[in-house]
Amino acid sequence: MTNNYIDCVKKQFQSFKMLGDKTFDQLTEEAFFWQYNEESNSIAMIVDHLSGNMRSRFTDFLTTDGEKAWRNRDLEFEPKIITKAEIIQKWEDGWACLFEAINPLQEVDLNKVVYIRNEEHTVIEAINRQLAHYPYHIGQIVMLGKMLTNQAWQSLSIPRGQSKAFNDEKFAQTQQKSSFH
């Protein structure tokens, strides 16, 4: 195992964050708080949950259980009257906590044992757990954003009907290393 894993993880998390950032840029204040029904989550709730999870999992990452006593997970899914700016600040705070924890990691740290809800994980397993969890919710944010902006939505990847032009441009270039290696 090399630091390539750590570098790849950082790039993947940055990519996930970027999808959220680009979605937020397209949303009105009201869109953050829209719920399909009382049982569904608004974007604000999902962000509150992600931020709570990130801060809990990555505060004192190598030394304390990833489920902190101060976290109230159930409250993350309750509607709150706050602003778009406050939601974005929660988003940024969560990501800052995550990156502060993973940026200093070295190869020697990867097989260390950490706990999440008293369950043993290697650092790799704990990170992989979050690599599966966060894009699940970010996909929900993107889908809600796309539905709420409707025709005004600006694609975060290859726009519909433009795959051939995108591929033609890519294959006209010399081969490159993946940004996720």
Secondary structure, DSSP 8 states (H G I E B T S, - for coil): --HHHHHHHHHHHHHHHHHHHHHHTT--TGGGG--SSTTS--HHHHHHHHHHHHHHHHTTTTTS-SS-TT--GGGGGS-----HHHHHHHHHHHHHHHHHHHTT--GGGTT-EEEETTEEEEHHHHHHHHHHHHHHHHHHHHHHHHHHHGGG---SSS-TT-HHHHHHHHHTS-----TT-
